[in-house]
Amino acid sequence: MSVGLKYPQSLIKIKGIRLSASSAKIYRKKRDDIALIEITDGSVTSAAFTQNRFCAAPVQISKNHLSKSKPRYCLINAGNANAGTGEDGLSNSKAICRELAKITNCNENEILPFSTGVIGEDLPVEKINKALPQLVKNLSEDCWVNVAKSIMTTDTIPKAVSSQISIANSTVSVTGIAKGSGMIKPDMATMLSFVATDANITKDALDKIRDHALIKSFNRITIDGDTSTNDSFLLISTCAIDAPIIDKKDSKEFKILENEIIKVCRELAQAIVRDGEGATKFLSIQVDEGIDSSECLSVAYKVAESLLVKTAFTASDPNWGRIIAAIGNSNIRDLDIHKIDVYIDNICIVNNGERSKTYSEDKGMKVMRQNEIILRINLRRGTFSEEIWTTDLSYEYIKINAEYRS
């Protein structure tokens, strides 16, 4: 079940990136569950990882490897998170990196492992290592969709986006993939996402784009309020086009590239929400006229993660009392409730902190039946605005998570 998502077709190749997907038989039912991304020499990369203190073994290993070397390969598996596995988990992640390093004749530190799936189970090292030779052999520039599909868990559709822009008379390409459907409230990125461009850019400038992109995309989504142990985001620039290097953060070229990467990340982030486990509604929560971004986000997340609000949207029940209760529970001590307005799309339901005189239950129910809804909250106390994206909470969500390991 997904809201407004289409299966991705062919994606734009990124010069300097080759990919492949295969089956390591991690799942009981045969499917592609392992992937490899090869990054050409001379590339620059920027990464972000989960802030969950129980971060998975591959997250710990990837952080360590990034501190020592430039990455040449990303090795990704689905079906097993290799999280909550202690020293054995670290050893297992190192073991698959070591085996891939032998096959590709590179340094073990040049390999970044990524895992997603069930927490607390040992990584099937022998199965993964056995699949590596074929994975390397099948590397191709035209395998983005297959890789996006191979890293899915409870996702119902692969998430992939491509775009092209012109910078200094050169065509620059951006292609990204992501996976995620449940355990989604990123505290840096998303479950797993890989975005690549062939732009010529410095590491410092790419890091700046990474930070802005996360703020505007993956750090503005929530499905169930749970941050994964494995969240990882990698932004790669192969520097493969013949164009002047982008090194100034206030340059026109920097802004063009930054805006396009943000656009790609935003589409991927919204695709994760649209494919949220059991989702029947795609909800944009907008909070306007706050004193700062922090209080706008506090209100937005409190509403987005209220189980009562989410289930009301599932039932198309305009129970607006649940919305104002969630707003009142946000961490704003001096909130003046008598100034607050609330709209569902263009229907004003709350005006000056009480039911709008123009509102009727029929109007509310009609707009709640839509599968895409904007909930707008005006605090009328400042100049800041923030927007996040979330889903409703359906019976299917409970079924998916109750049966996840069965």
Secondary structure, 3 states (H helix, E strand, C coil): CCCCCCCCCCCCCCCCEEEEEECCCCCCCCCCCEEEEEECCCCEEEEEECCCCCCCHHHHHHHHHHCCCCCCEEEEEEEECCCCCHHHHHHHHHHHHHHHHHHHCCCHHHEEEEEEEECCCCCCHHHHHHHHHHHHHCCECCCHHHHHHHCCCCCCCCEEEEEEEEECCEEEEEEEEEECCCCCCCCCCCCEEEEEECCCECHHHHHHHHHHHHHHCHHHECCCCCCCCCCEEEEEECCCCCCCCECCCCCHHHHHHHHHHHHHHHHHHHHHHHCCCCCCCEEEEEEEEECCHHHHHHHHHHHHCCHHHHHHHHCCCCCHHHHHHHHHCCCCCCCCHHHCEEEECCEEEEECCEECCCCCHHHHHHHHCCCEEEEEEECCCCCEEEEEEEECCCHHHHHHHHCCCC
